[in-house]
Amino acid sequence: QVQLVESGGGSVQAGGSLKLSCAHSGYMFSGCAMGWYRQTPGKDRALVSTIKTDGTTTYADSVKGRFTISHDNIKNMLYLQMDSLEVDDTAVYYCAAESWRFSAAYGGARCQANYWGQGTAVTVSS
């Protein structure tokens, strides 16, 4: 059973930093990725960043150069270092783990976020 538990959220002033952590168990990458998503009230959950076991990372344009994703393969920990935080970064942040799932629209199996943590709130004030 896959379990994801986030921590590290909180309140910070614009320009400050926070580091989110996600402890996970029971998960195997199997060629897929882990990542961070965020959600604000009334909006869909949005992808922030992903990482694969080979170190390949992706970032949303809005966080490039400010956020850094990393993974500790020994401790089974996923991190998101957030620097130069902006008010628009305020959201609930979710840790996610992908697994292979069939997609009719894709016409085959693809990695999709299938496991989620409970979320941790980040509030950035001006």
C-alpha positions as CSV (number, residue, x, y, z in Angstrom):
1,Q,0.0,0.0,0.0
2,V,1.4,3.4,-1.0
3,Q,1.4,6.1,1.6
4,L,2.5,9.7,1.1
5,V,2.8,12.1,4.0
6,E,3.6,15.8,3.4
7,S,5.1,18.2,5.9
8,G,6.8,21.6,5.9
9,G,4.0,23.9,5.0
10,G,3.4,27.2,6.8
11,S,3.2,30.9,6.5
12,V,6.0,33.1,5.1
13,Q,6.4,36.6,3.7
14,A,7.0,37.2,0.1
15,G,10.6,36.6,-0.8
16,G,11.0,34.0,1.9
17,S,11.7,30.2,1.6
18,L,10.0,27.0,2.7
19,K,11.0,23.4,2.2
20,L,8.3,20.8,1.8
21,S,8.9,17.1,2.5
22,C,7.0,14.0,1.6
23,A,7.7,10.7,3.3
24,H,6.6,7.8,1.2
25,S,6.3,4.0,1.6
26,G,5.2,1.2,-0.6
27,Y,6.0,3.0,-3.8
28,M,8.2,2.0,-6.7
29,F,8.9,4.4,-9.5
30,S,8.9,1.7,-12.2
31,G,9.8,4.3,-14.8
32,C,7.3,6.9,-13.6
33,A,7.8,10.0,-11.5
34,M,7.0,11.6,-8.2
35,G,6.0,15.2,-8.0
36,W,4.3,18.1,-6.4
37,Y,1.0,19.7,-7.3
38,R,-0.8,22.6,-5.8
39,Q,-4.4,23.8,-5.6
40,T,-6.2,27.0,-4.7
41,P,-9.9,27.3,-4.0
42,G,-12.0,27.1,-7.1
43,K,-9.2,25.9,-9.3
44,D,-8.0,22.6,-10.5
45,R,-4.9,20.9,-9.0
46,A,-1.9,22.1,-11.0
47,L,1.4,20.4,-11.6
48,V,4.4,22.2,-10.0
49,S,7.3,19.8,-10.5
50,T,8.2,16.2,-11.1
51,I,11.3,14.0,-10.7
52,K,12.3,10.6,-11.9
53,T,14.9,8.2,-10.5
54,D,17.4,9.2,-13.1
55,G,17.2,12.7,-11.9
56,T,15.1,14.1,-14.7
57,T,13.0,17.0,-13.5
58,T,10.3,19.2,-14.8
59,Y,8.9,22.5,-13.5
60,A,5.9,24.6,-14.2
61,D,7.0,27.9,-15.9
62,S,5.7,29.9,-12.9
63,V,8.2,28.3,-10.5
64,K,11.3,27.8,-12.7
65,G,14.4,29.2,-11.1
66,R,12.7,29.5,-7.7
67,F,11.7,25.9,-6.8
68,T,13.9,22.8,-6.7
69,I,12.6,19.3,-6.5
70,S,14.8,16.5,-5.1
71,H,14.5,12.9,-3.9
72,D,16.4,10.9,-1.4
73,N,16.4,7.3,-2.6
74,I,17.7,6.0,0.7
75,K,15.3,7.7,3.0
76,N,12.3,7.5,0.5
77,M,11.8,11.2,0.8
78,L,10.6,13.8,-1.8
79,Y,11.4,17.4,-1.3
80,L,10.4,20.8,-2.7
81,Q,12.7,23.7,-1.9
82,M,10.8,26.9,-2.5
83,D,12.7,30.1,-2.7
84,S,11.7,33.7,-3.6
85,L,8.1,32.8,-2.7
86,E,5.4,35.0,-4.2
87,V,1.9,35.6,-3.0
88,D,0.6,33.6,-6.0
89,D,2.4,30.6,-4.6
90,T,-0.2,30.4,-1.8
91,A,-1.9,27.0,-2.2
92,V,-2.3,23.6,-0.7
93,Y,0.6,21.5,-2.0
94,Y,0.2,17.8,-2.6
95,C,2.8,15.1,-3.0
96,A,2.0,12.7,-5.8
97,A,3.3,9.4,-7.1
98,E,2.7,8.2,-10.6
99,S,1.9,4.7,-11.8
100,W,1.2,3.1,-15.1
101,R,-2.5,3.3,-16.0
102,F,-4.4,2.7,-19.2
103,S,-5.6,5.8,-20.9
104,A,-8.2,5.4,-23.7
105,A,-7.4,9.0,-24.8
106,Y,-3.7,8.2,-25.0
107,G,-4.3,4.8,-26.6
108,G,-2.2,2.9,-24.2
109,A,-0.6,2.8,-20.7
110,R,1.0,5.9,-19.4
111,C,2.3,7.3,-16.2
112,Q,-0.3,9.2,-14.3
113,A,-0.5,10.6,-10.8
114,N,-2.4,7.8,-8.9
115,Y,-1.3,8.3,-5.3
116,W,-1.7,11.5,-3.3
117,G,-0.8,12.8,0.1
118,Q,-3.2,14.7,2.3
119,G,-1.7,18.1,1.4
120,T,0.1,20.8,3.2
121,A,-0.9,24.5,3.2
122,V,1.5,27.2,2.1
123,T,0.5,30.8,2.7
124,V,2.7,33.7,1.3
125,S,1.9,37.2,2.5
126,S,2.9,40.5,1.0
